[in-house]
Amino acid sequence: MAGILQSLSALRIFTHDLNRARQFYAEKLELEEQVASSDYVTFDLAGVDIVVEWIAQDDPDAESLVGRFVAVSFSVDDIATAYRQFGERGVTLVEAPQKQPWGGTLAFISDPDGNVLTLVEYPAETPQPQITPGKVAY
């Protein structure tokens, strides 16, 4: 049954240094830049916009938007290899790959602003995450 929501359109990540973030997402994570302005840069990832937005350090919302856990997971085919390659590129490694009770494996990296990003490798036999009511799987 089709619901009102059709797909994920965009993910917004906030930064105090747009040029540094732009370089990180383009060079370290190898995302393809689509659009750029003085306030934001949009990258494409399989049809989903990753929007990196500048926010001034003195903005009242800055503290709650920059340097936080970004509740998004980026799927990878081989998490151990991806984690190692990101480390070799100078990406901050937050937590090494760990097998999860639902069968997949998670690892965490961060961007230059301290925004924590999740890497996920799904088990071959279970393409979708297992979610227990009241508990987020990743």
N, C-alpha and C positions, 0 to 999 in steps of 0.2 A: 504494500500500500504506500503510495507516495504521500509524503507529508507536505507541509508548507515549506520547510527548508529543503533546498535542492542539493546544495553542495557548499563546501567551504570556499569562500571567495577570497579572503585576505586574512593575513596575520600581521598585526602591528607590533613593532618592537621599538622602544624609545632609546635615544642616545643623547649625550651632551656634546659629542664630537662627531658630526655627520661625516666628515671626510675620513676619519679613522674607521668608523663603522662601515662606510661604503667600501673601503679597501678590504676590510675583514670579510664581509659577506661575498664580495666578488672574487677575491684572490684565495682566501683560506677555505671558504666553503664552496667555491666555484659556482655560485648562483649567477644566472644571466640577468644583467641589468636591463630594465625596460624603460623606465622614465626617471628623470632626476630633476630636482629643483633645489633652491637654497634651503628648503625646509624638510625635504624627504627624498628618498630613493626607493624605487620599487624594483624588486627582482621577481623573476618567474621561477616557480618550482612546480612542474607538472600541471600548469594551469592555475595554480594558486599564487596570488600576489603576496610576497613578503615585503611589507612596507616598513622601512626603517625611517623613523621620524625624529627630527631634532626637537629637543625641548630645553629651554634655558635652565641653568642651574638654580636661578632664583624664582622659577615658576612654582607656585604653591603645590602643584601636583608632581613636581619632578622627583621628590624623594620616594613616592610610592610607585613611580613608573619606570625608573632607571635602576638597573642593578638588582633585578628580582628574578625569581624563578619564573620562566616563561612556560606556561602550561601548554606546551606543544611538543609533539614527538616527531622527529624526522626519521623515516624508515630507511634502513640501510640493508644491503644484502649480507655483508660480513662485518659484524660489529667490531670484532677484535682488530681487523685490518683498518677499518674506518677510524677507530679510536687511535691506533698507532699512527696512521697517516696524518691525522689532525695534530697530534703531538709533534710530529716531525716538522709541521708547518708553523709551529710556534703557538698553536691554539692552546689556551689554558684548559688542562684536563682536570675535571672536578671529581669524577668518580669513575673508576674502571668498570668495564662490563661485568654485570652480575646477572646470573640466571634468576628469573622471577617464578613465583609459584604457578603462574598461569602458563608457563612454558616458554615465554620469550625471554629476551635478554635486553637490559637497559644499561646505558652509560650516559654520563653527563659531561658536557663541555661548557665553556662560557665565552662570551664575546668580550671585547675590550672594556665594555662598560660594566661587566659583571653579570649580565643577563645570562641565566643558566638555561641551556638548551638540552633537550633529551634526544638521544639516539636510541632507536629501537630496532631490534632484529626479531621478526616474528618467526615462530617455529613453522617449519614447512607444512605440518599437518593442521595448523590452526592459523589461517590468514587473518582472523579478526581477534582482537584482545578479549580476554574473558573478564567481565566486570561483575562483581558481586554487588547487589544492591547496598547502597550506603558506603561503598568503598571504591575509590578510584584505583584502577589497575596500574596507571602510569600517568 
